Amino acid sequence: MEFEFWWLLGIPVFFGLGWIAARVDINQLISESRTLPRGYFKGLNFLLNEQPDKAIDAFIEIVKLDPETVDLHFALGNLFRRRGETERAIRVHQNLLARPDLPAEHKAHAQYELGQDYLKAGLLDRAEETFHLLNDTQYGAQAGRALLEIYQREKEWARAIKAAETLQASGAGGRQKEIAQFYCELAEDELVHTNPDAAMNMLEKALATDRKSVRANILLGDVYLAKGDVEAALLAWRRVEHQSVPHAALVAQRLLDGYQAVGRMKEGLNLLRAYLAEASSIDLLEVVFKAVLELEGVEAANQLVSDELRRTPTLLGLDKFLEARMINAPAEIRPELSVVKTLVHSYTQKLARYQCTHCGFKARQFYWHCPGCNHWETYPPRRTEELNVMN
């Protein structure tokens, strides 16, 4: 293909058109900026310099001079809410809603922001009432998520299920995992009130919603145990290994007690040893160690811990190793060994935590629902040090 020299003549033309377009955009921007109050840029500058107090003062002055500035009302309300001044945020958004000339779009926005103010202030009844008014607006999905949060805070699990199902039906994303957890919460409530049949019904719904629900199978075993059917409980707890072997540590003691109850403790111990071989866990090791110590003696227990420490070298494992060694340690070295054990144990207490993968919240016990960020199933069933070693 030969180069056409006349193309060069088009370059200045295109350059000129681009320059004209840029000038038009710049002139329009300058024209629009002149219509904005000076205090607006002053407040914006304070925000950029992370001076929210001065920004609020500047925006308040603008609102006083020009009450029609709807967007500034929203900005001011959000600033108040972020600072924890929920009463002032509520007044700003209520004032907006009181305006008879407010367009429907802005009214829905103000209603949503008011609901967020109530939620932040802990006024859950008012927040719920406000969000319900947004069902048929463009803020319907956001209001639905807020309602779901409210029902979870209030532990109204049946209403949480309906809210999650409504969100899911609206195309706002799958909620199967959460719905299954809500059914599990209801099942636990029924178990506490000694209603195993009602609990069973809830757990069947949980598994119908999410067949991968580990918690549902754990609770199902608890229900069978409450009904006196140990064999059925063992089958339910063993289903956990097919869903997630690391989670088997959560049912290890249940399994061992169940096998002991039916006179097959050796079978149960061998099962837990197989779990330990497949998925190392300090919690699982604790259960297996005690069982081996009882059934096979000190030497076998020492060998178990020693082998596990070599396979997964952690301070938590070392703590268990020192505990095992102290059982039959010679009297002359016992004091020194005890000092080392105490030092290691005091340090490992900081490491023996479960950690949320979403927000990083650490806890001594395992949670299905993170107390920090309120997300579900974000805790791995292993302690933080074990996860660091594996990574």
N, C-alpha and C positions, 0 to 999 in steps of 0.2 A: 504493500500500500504506500503510495507516494504522499509526501507531506505537502499539504495545501497551504501556501504562504498567506493566502487571504484570511486564514483563521486568526492570524496575529492581529488583524484589524479589529476582531471581536473582543479582544482582551480589554482595551480601554472602555469599550461600551459597557461590558459587564461590571467593570470596576466602578464606573460612574453610577450605574443602577444601584449597586450595593451601597455606595456612599449616600445616595439620595434616601434609600430605605432607612439607613442608620440615622440620618438627620431627622427623618420623620419620627422615628421611635424616640429619639432623645428629646425632641421638642414636645412630644406628647407627655413624656415622663416629667419634664420640667413643668409643663402646664398643670399636670395633676398634682405635683408636689406642692405647688404654690397654694392650692386650695386647702391643704392640710394645716391644722394649727401648729404653731411653732413648738408648743409644749409637747406635741406628739413625738417630734424628733428628739426633744430633750429627754422624754421618758424612755424612748427606744435606746438612746445612748446609755442611760443608766442601766437598762436591762443588759445591754451588751457588756457593760463593765461590772456586771454582777452586783448591782446596787439596787435590789428590789424595793427597799424602803423609799428611796428617792424617786424611783420610777412610779410607785403608787401615788406619791404626792403630786407628781407631774400630771398623771392621768386623771386624778381627782379634779384638778384645776380645769382640765379640758372639759370634763363631763359637766362641771358647774357652768362653764361658759357656753357649752353647746350640748344640751341634754339629748339631742337627736343622734348623737354618735353611738350607734348600736354596737359596732365592732369594739369600740373602746370599753363599753360596758362589759362585754364578754371577756376582754383582756383583763380588766380590773377584777372581775369576779374570780377568774382563774388564779390571778396572783394572790388574792386574799385566801383562796382555798389552799393553795400550795404552802402558804405561810401558816396555815392552821387557824386563820381567822375566819372560821366557818360562818359565824353570825353575820359578819359584814358581807361575805360572799352571798349568803342567802338573801340579804336585803337588796343587793345589787340586782340579782336575778328576779326577785319578786317585783321590784320596781319596773323592770323591763316587761314582765308579764302583765302588769297593771295598765300598760299603755294600750288604749283601744285601737290605735292605728298600726300596731305592730303586725307585719306580714306573717302569714301562716308559717313560712319557713323559719323565720326568726323566733316565732313563738315556740315551735317544737324544739329549736336549739336551746332556748332559755329554759324550757321545761326539763330538758335533759340535764343541763348544767345545774339546775336547782336540785334535781334528784341526786346528782353527784355530791352536792353540798351536804344534803341530808345524810347521805351514806358516810361521808367523811366525818360528820358530826356524831355518828352513831344513832341517828334518829331513823331507825330502820323501818318503822311503820309508815312514817311520812315518805321516806324514799320509795318504799314499795308502792304506795298509792300514786306517787308522781310518775314512776316508771310505767305503771299500768296505763296511764293516759297516752303513752307513746306507741301503743301497739300497732296502730294503723298509719304511722308516720315513717319518714325516712330514717328515724332513729330507733325503729322497732327492734332490730337485731342487737344494737348496743344496749338498749333498755332490757332486752331479754337476758343478756349476759350479766347485767347488773342485778336483775332479779334472781338469777341463779346464784350469784355470790351472796345475796341476802339470805336465801333459804339455807345455804350451807352454813352461814354464820349462826343462824338460829337453829340449826340442826333439824330443820323441817324437811326430812328426807323424801317424803312422799311428794311434796310440792316441788322439791328440787328435781325429782324424776320427771314430773310433768314439764317443768321449765326446760330441762335438757332435751326432752323429746321434741318440744315445740321448736327449739333452736335447730335441732338436727333436721327436722322436717322442712324448715325454712331454707335449708341449704347453707347454714352457717357453720358447717363442719361436723364431722362425726363426734359423737359423745358417748359411744358404747362403753368405753372404759370407766367414765365417770358414773354413768347410770348403773353399771354393775356394782361399783363401790357404794352407791347410795342404797342399793338393795342389800348389800352386805351390812351396812350400818343398821338398817331396819332389822335384819336377821339377828345381829348382836343384841339389839334392844329386846327382841322376843326371847332370846336365850336368857338374858338377865331376868326377865319376868317369867321364866320357866314355861315357855310356850314353844317346845321343840317342833311341833307340827307347823305352826305359823312361820317359824324360822326356816324350816325346810322349804316351804312354799316360796319365801323370798329368795333363797339361794338358788332354787331351780330357775327363777326368773333372771337372777344375776348371770348364771351360766348360759341361759338362752340368749342373753344380750351380749355376753363376752365369754366365749368358751376358753379363752386364755386366762381367765381370772384365777390367779393363784389363791387369793384370799378366800374366794368362794369355796374352793375345795378344802382349804384348811378349816373353815367354819362348818362345812358340811360334815367333816370328820367329828368336830366337836358336838354337832347335833346328834349324830349316830351314837356317840359316846353317852350323851345325856339320856338317850332312849335305851341305853343298855346294850347296844349292838356293837361290840368291840371289833369284830371282824369287818363289819361294814365301815367302821371308822378308819381302820387300817387301810382298807382299799381306797378310801377317799384321800387320806393323807399321802398315799403312795402315788396318786395321780399327779402330785406336785412335781415329782421327778421328771415326768413327761412334758411338763410345761416349762420348768426352769430348775435344773439341778442345783444351782447355787441357793435357791429358795428352800431347798430341802433342809437347810440348817434351821429354818424357822419351825419345822415340825419334828426335828430330831428327837427331842425329849418326849413328845407325844407318842411317836412311833415306838421308842424304847419302852415306855410305860405300857403301851398297848400290847406289845409282844410279851412283856413280862406278865401281864394280866391273863393272857391265854396260854402261858407256860412255854413260850417259844422265844425266850430272851436271846439265846444264841443266834437264832435266825435274824432277829432284829439287829443285833450287833454286827453281824456280817453285812447286812444291808447298809447300815450306816458307814461301815468301813469302805464299802464300794462307793458310796456318795463322796466320802472324804478323798478317795483316790482320784475321783473324776473332777471334783471341785473343792480345792483346799479352802478351809474356813476355820477360824479360831473358835467360833461358836460351836461348830460341829465337832471340832477336836475336843472341846471341853466335855461334851456329852459322851463321846466315844472313850475318852480317857477314863472317866469315872466308871464306865461299864467294864472296860478292860481291867481296870484295877480290881473291881469286884469279882469278875469271873475268872481272870487269868493271872492275877497277881501283880506284884510290884515290878518285877523284871520286864514283863510284857508291856506294862504301862510305860515304863521308862523307854523301852525300845520304840514304842509307837511315837512318843513325843520327839525322840531323837531323830527318827526317820523323817518326821514331818518338818522338823526344824531345818534339816538339810535340804528338803525339797522346796520349802518356802521359808527362807531366812527372814524373819521379822522379829522385832523386839517383843511383840505379843507372844510369839512362839517361844522366844527365849524365856520369857516370864513363866510360861507353862512348863518349860524344860527344867528350870530351877526349882519349881514347885515339886516336880516329879523326883528330882534328885534328892531333895530334902527329906523325902519319906524314909529312906534307908541310908542316909549319909552317916558316916562314922562320927562319933561324938566329938572328936577333936577338930573336925572341920565344919561342924554344924554352925557355930557362931559366925564364922566368916561368910559362909554360904548364905546365912540368914540376912546379913548386912547387904550383900549383893542383891539378894532377892527383893529386899525392901526398896532399895534404890531403883532397881529396874521396874518394879511394880508401880512405884509412885510416878515414874515417867510414862509408863504405858497407859496409865489412866487417861492421859491427854490424847492418846492415839486411839483408844478403844471407843471410837465414836462412829456413828453412821452419819453420812453427809448427803444432803440433798443435791442432786445433780443440776437442779434448776437455779437455786439461789445460794447454795453453799451452806445452808443452816446445818449445824452439827448437833447431834443429840445422842444421849447415852443409850436410848432405846430405839427400836425400829418403829417407824411410822409409815402407815399407808398414805396419810394425808399430812403434808409438810406443815408444821406450825408456823414456819417463816413466810412462805409464799403461797400457801394454800393450794398447791398443785398436788395431784394424785399420782401415786406410784413413781415418785422421783427418788426414792431411797434404794440404792443397791443393797442386797442382803449381806454385804461384807463391810468390815470396819475400814476406816480411811487408810490405815497403814497397809493393809492387805491390798487395797486397790492401787496404791502407789507402787508397791513392789511388782504387781502384775503389769502395770503400765511401763 
